[in-house]
Amino acid sequence: MNINKLTLDDAWRLCVLEQWPYIIELLEHDPSLSVHKLKEQWVHDHGYRGLLDHGCCPFCAYDEQQQVGKYRQWSQCEHCPGKLVDPDFKCNDWRYHFAKKPFECYEEVKRLYAIYLKPKTWRYIIKNMFK
């Protein structure tokens, strides 16, 4: 897989099915571990070094690829896969901040992934995204 040409499906799969389960499993054994360090470790362990330039995050990588030629605004994340499903999603939201509340964040991205996988819901989102 070319990290510099992620599809939306790739970003979801890497995040929800690969990276977060890895992080959660290690945190369950040692809650004092840093999520930032675990994300970086996952990138190295799984050969996705291209994510190092994107905060070690598949969602950020996908978002940045959609903003080619635009000024990158970390606070906007308009093409973040999570935000495409729920416009209010932000990985640093106090309710499920990825680094401060990783278990809650994993639950949130799993919830969004379930919505993403529902074809009728996804078609509705796309249809209403441009209103």
C-alpha positions in Angstrom: 0.0 0.0 0.0 1.3 3.4 -0.9 0.9 5.7 2.1 1.1 8.7 -0.1 -2.0 7.6 -2.0 -4.3 6.4 0.7 -7.9 5.7 -0.2 -10.7 6.5 2.2 -11.1 2.7 2.9 -7.3 2.4 3.5 -7.4 5.2 6.1 -10.3 3.6 7.9 -8.8 0.1 7.8 -5.4 1.3 9.0 -6.9 3.4 11.8 -9.7 1.3 13.2 -8.6 -2.3 12.3 -4.8 -2.0 12.7 -3.4 0.9 14.6 -5.9 1.4 17.4 -6.2 -2.3 18.3 -2.4 -2.4 18.6 -2.3 0.7 20.8 -5.1 -0.4 23.0 -3.6 -3.9 23.5 -0.3 -2.3 24.7 -2.1 0.2 26.9 -4.1 -2.5 28.6 -0.8 -4.0 29.7 0.8 -0.7 30.7 -1.5 2.3 30.9 1.5 4.6 31.5 2.7 4.3 27.9 2.5 7.3 25.6 0.0 7.1 22.8 2.3 9.3 20.7 5.1 6.9 21.2 2.9 3.9 20.5 1.6 5.4 17.3 5.2 5.9 16.2 6.2 2.4 17.2 3.2 1.0 15.2 4.4 2.9 12.2 7.9 1.5 12.4 6.8 -2.0 13.3 4.4 -2.3 10.4 6.4 -0.5 7.7 4.3 2.6 7.3 7.1 5.1 7.8 5.4 7.4 5.3 3.0 8.2 8.1 5.7 9.8 10.2 5.2 13.0 8.2 1.5 12.9 9.1 1.5 12.6 12.9 1.6 8.8 12.5 -2.1 9.0 11.8 -3.8 7.4 8.8 -6.7 10.0 9.1 -4.3 12.9 9.0 -2.4 11.4 6.0 -5.6 11.0 4.1 -6.7 14.6 5.0 -3.4 16.1 3.9 -3.5 14.2 0.6 -6.8 15.8 -0.2 -5.4 19.3 0.5 -2.6 19.2 -2.1 -1.7 22.8 -3.0 -3.6 24.2 -0.1 -2.2 25.7 3.1 -2.4 22.9 5.7 -4.5 23.9 8.7 -4.3 21.3 11.5 -7.3 22.7 13.3 -9.6 22.4 10.2 -9.0 18.7 9.1 -11.8 19.2 6.6 -11.1 15.9 4.8 -10.5 13.8 8.0 -12.3 10.5 7.5 -13.9 10.8 10.9 -15.1 14.3 10.2 -16.5 13.2 6.8 -18.9 10.9 8.8 -19.5 13.3 11.7 -18.7 16.9 11.0 -18.3 17.5 14.8 -15.5 14.9 15.1 -12.1 16.1 16.3 -9.5 13.7 17.6 -8.6 16.2 20.3 -12.1 16.6 21.6 -12.0 16.6 25.4 -14.5 13.7 25.5 -12.3 11.3 23.6 -8.9 13.1 23.1 -6.7 10.5 21.3 -3.7 11.0 23.7 -5.5 11.7 26.9 -8.5 9.3 26.6 -7.3 6.6 24.1 -9.9 4.0 25.1 -12.7 6.5 24.5 -11.1 7.6 21.2 -11.0 4.0 20.0 -14.6 3.6 20.9 -15.5 6.8 19.0 -13.6 5.8 15.8 -15.2 2.4 15.9 -18.7 4.0 16.2 -17.9 6.3 13.2 -16.5 3.3 11.3 -19.8 1.4 11.8 -21.6 4.4 10.3 -19.1 4.7 7.5 -19.8 1.0 6.6 -23.5 1.6 6.3 -24.0 2.3 2.5 -27.3 4.1 2.9 -25.9 6.3 5.6 -22.8 7.0 3.6 -24.8 8.0 0.5 -26.9 10.3 2.6 -23.7 12.0 4.0 -22.3 12.6 0.6 -25.6 13.9 -0.7 -25.9 16.4 2.1 -22.2 17.3 2.4 -22.5 19.8 -0.5 -25.8 21.6 0.6 
